[in-house]
Amino acid sequence: MGRFADSKVLVIGDIMFDHFIWGRVSRISPEAPVPVVDVQTDNLLLGGCANVLNNIFSMGGQVSLAGVVGNDAMGTLLIKRFKDMKVPTQGIVVEVDRPTTLKTRVIAHNQQVVRFDRESRRPIAESSIEKIIDHVKNMRNKLGAIVISDYGKGVVNRPFLDEIRQLLSDRGIVVCVDPKKNDFAFYHGFDIITPNHHEAERAMGIEDMNGAEAGKGVRIKNAVKKLLNQLDLRALLITRGEKGMTLFEGEGSFVQTNFPAEAKEVYDVTGAGDTVIGVFALAVASGATFKEAAFLANHAAGIVVGKVGTAMVSQKELKKAL
């Protein structure tokens, strides 16, 4: 952790704002059988891959961002927020005919009442891909790790990933992917992917990975080994909610390491995956092994799920937890 401040990570993916409206409910609407929320306050938090960046930033790492925003008020506000944090914005492309992704959650008594999204999920323009690739090309000699954060909003598409693979094929940069696609072959050739257990179940055709049925462990190991070999991955890190996390490493001999959940109380899992991959990537960029990085990421996730809303963890909080 002492080397975090000297370690550089580039986060690429879907940039968005998480808008939280906080209030309380004391009556039902006379117009329809829905609760009336008496709004107390609201706030705009960095979301999507910007939340990954925020976690690395909070840990004291050197972090920059590449992705796409719209030519609208939310896009302008996001870029201003990054500049206020002194985070480089050269990798952010503004697309004129695309809205900046905004997810609005209405929360009353710490319970989400409704969520509504403003977004486009179509692939980003070819010109935007070229600009992001040029930025990665300019940055690659300075980086210890790259995070590709796929939220399914159009940045992480096949042409883009093909360009990234070709660009980094001869570099020693660890590329960590937070997947959204059900077909993990999409992420072939990168170092590690970090799905939650639901995403891993769909990708490997295994039901209830968190279950304890006899023989389940052997089936999971065999499925993971096959996946690592087919996709030429170095490792798979599966986040398993209240069961913690499991790291499968496939280089040389196959190794499985289980990390029990560290959370004392779980209030909100929003953004926990962003914390995991952000802390993991920063730790690896600082010289940690995958196992050491997963250990730190697991403790960080245990802190963040104890907070309500899209949250982040500071290095001070992590040191205290350790």
Backbone hydrogen bonds, N-H to C=O, Kabsch-Sander energy under -0.5 kcal/mol:
donor,donor_aa,acceptor,acceptor_aa,energy
4,F,1,M,-1.4
6,D,3,R,-1.2
7,S,4,F,-1.6
9,V,62,Q,-2.6
10,L,145,A,-1.8
11,V,64,S,-2.5
12,I,10,L,-0.5
12,I,147,V,-3.3
13,G,66,A,-1.9
14,D,149,S,-1.4
15,I,13,G,-0.7
15,I,68,V,-0.5
16,M,47,G,-1.4
17,F,101,T,-2.1
18,D,45,L,-3.6
19,H,17,F,-0.6
19,H,103,K,-3.5
20,F,18,D,-0.6
20,F,43,N,-2.8
21,I,19,H,-0.5
21,I,105,R,-3.1
22,W,20,F,-0.6
22,W,41,T,-3.2
23,G,107,I,-2.3
24,R,38,D,-1.4
26,S,36,V,-0.7
27,R,36,V,-0.5
29,S,34,V,-3.2
34,V,32,A,-2.7
36,V,27,R,-2.2
37,V,35,P,-0.6
38,D,24,R,-3.2
38,D,36,V,-0.6
39,V,37,V,-1.0
40,Q,22,W,-3.2
41,T,22,W,-1.8
43,N,20,F,-2.3
45,L,18,D,-3.2
45,L,43,N,-0.5
47,G,16,M,-3.0
49,C,14,D,-2.6
50,A,47,G,-1.6
51,N,48,G,-1.2
52,V,48,G,-1.0
53,L,49,C,-2.2
54,N,50,A,-2.1
55,N,51,N,-1.9
56,I,52,V,-2.0
57,F,53,L,-3.0
58,S,54,N,-2.4
59,M,55,N,-1.4
60,G,57,F,-1.4
61,G,56,I,-2.4
62,Q,4,F,-0.6
62,Q,7,S,-2.5
63,V,61,G,-0.7
64,S,9,V,-1.8
65,L,88,P,-0.9
66,A,11,V,-2.4
67,G,91,G,-1.5
68,V,13,G,-0.5
69,V,93,V,-2.4
71,N,95,E,-1.1
71,N,98,R,-0.5
72,D,70,G,-1.7
76,T,72,D,-2.4
77,L,73,A,-2.3
78,L,74,M,-2.4
79,I,75,G,-2.2
80,K,76,T,-2.1
81,R,77,L,-2.3
82,F,78,L,-2.3
83,K,79,I,-2.3
84,D,80,K,-2.5
85,M,81,R,-1.5
86,K,83,K,-1.1
87,V,82,F,-2.8
91,G,65,L,-0.5
92,I,89,T,-1.8
93,V,67,G,-3.0
93,V,91,G,-0.5
95,E,69,V,-2.6
95,E,93,V,-0.6
96,V,94,V,-0.5
98,R,95,E,-1.2
101,T,15,I,-0.6
102,L,118,R,-2.5
103,K,17,F,-2.4
104,T,102,L,-0.6
104,T,116,F,-2.9
105,R,19,H,-3.3
105,R,103,K,-0.6
106,V,114,V,-2.8
107,I,21,I,-3.3
107,I,105,R,-0.6
108,A,111,Q,-2.7
109,H,23,G,-1.2
111,Q,108,A,-1.7
113,V,106,V,-3.5
114,V,106,V,-1.0
116,F,104,T,-2.5
118,R,102,L,-2.6
119,E,117,D,-0.5
124,I,154,G,-2.1
129,I,125,A,-1.9
130,E,126,E,-2.2
131,K,127,S,-1.8
132,I,128,S,-2.3
133,I,129,I,-2.7
134,D,130,E,-2.3
135,H,131,K,-1.8
136,V,132,I,-2.4
137,K,133,I,-2.5
138,N,134,D,-1.9
139,M,135,H,-1.5
140,R,136,V,-2.1
142,K,139,M,-2.6
143,L,140,R,-0.8
144,G,8,K,-2.7
145,A,8,K,-1.2
146,I,174,V,-2.7
147,V,10,L,-2.7
148,I,146,I,-0.5
148,I,176,C,-3.0
149,S,12,I,-3.1
149,S,147,V,-0.7
150,D,148,I,-0.8
150,D,178,D,-2.1
151,Y,149,S,-0.7
157,N,155,V,-1.5
161,L,157,N,-2.4
162,D,158,R,-2.5
163,E,159,P,-1.8
164,I,160,F,-2.1
165,R,161,L,-2.6
166,Q,162,D,-2.0
167,L,163,E,-2.2
168,L,164,I,-2.0
169,S,165,R,-0.7
169,S,166,Q,-0.5
171,R,168,L,-1.9
174,V,144,G,-1.3
176,C,146,I,-3.1
176,C,174,V,-0.6
177,V,192,I,-2.7
178,D,148,I,-2.6
184,F,182,N,-0.9
186,F,183,D,-1.8
187,Y,184,F,-2.1
188,H,185,A,-1.6
189,G,231,L,-3.2
190,F,187,Y,-1.4
191,D,175,V,-1.0
192,I,175,V,-1.6
193,I,235,A,-1.0
194,T,177,V,-2.4
197,H,239,T,-1.8
200,A,196,N,-2.3
201,E,197,H,-2.2
202,R,198,H,-2.0
203,A,199,E,-2.1
204,M,200,A,-2.2
205,G,201,E,-1.4
206,I,201,E,-1.4
211,G,208,D,-1.7
216,K,213,E,-1.9
219,R,215,G,-1.9
220,I,216,K,-2.5
221,K,217,G,-2.3
222,N,218,V,-2.5
223,A,219,R,-2.3
224,V,220,I,-2.7
225,K,221,K,-2.7
226,K,222,N,-2.1
227,L,223,A,-2.1
228,L,224,V,-3.0
229,N,225,K,-2.2
230,Q,226,K,-2.7
231,L,227,L,-2.5
232,D,228,L,-0.7
232,D,229,N,-0.5
233,L,228,L,-1.8
234,R,191,D,-2.0
235,A,191,D,-1.9
236,L,248,F,-2.5
237,L,193,I,-2.5
238,I,236,L,-0.6
238,I,246,T,-2.8
239,T,195,P,-2.1
239,T,237,L,-0.6
240,R,244,G,-3.6
243,K,240,R,-2.2
244,G,241,G,-1.9
245,M,259,F,-2.5
246,T,238,I,-2.3
247,L,257,T,-3.0
248,F,236,L,-3.1
248,F,246,T,-0.5
249,E,247,L,-0.5
249,E,255,V,-3.0
250,G,234,R,-2.6
251,E,234,R,-0.7
255,V,249,E,-2.4
257,T,247,L,-2.7
259,F,245,M,-3.4
267,Y,265,E,-0.6
267,Y,305,V,-3.2
268,D,305,V,-1.9
272,A,269,V,-2.1
275,T,271,G,-1.7
276,V,272,A,-2.2
277,I,273,G,-2.3
278,G,274,D,-2.1
279,V,275,T,-2.6
280,F,276,V,-2.4
281,A,277,I,-2.4
282,L,278,G,-2.1
283,A,279,V,-2.4
284,V,280,F,-2.4
285,A,281,A,-2.5
286,S,282,L,-1.2
287,G,284,V,-1.7
288,A,283,A,-2.5
293,A,289,T,-2.7
294,A,290,F,-2.4
295,F,291,K,-2.0
296,L,292,E,-2.1
297,A,293,A,-2.5
298,N,294,A,-2.4
299,H,295,F,-1.7
300,A,296,L,-2.3
301,A,297,A,-2.4
302,G,298,N,-1.8
303,I,299,H,-1.1
303,I,300,A,-0.5
304,V,300,A,-2.2
305,V,301,A,-2.0
306,G,303,I,-1.2
307,K,304,V,-1.6
311,A,270,T,-0.7
311,A,309,G,-0.9
315,Q,58,S,-1.3
318,L,314,S,-2.2
319,K,315,Q,-2.5
320,K,316,K,-2.1
321,A,317,E,-2.2
322,L,318,L,-2.3
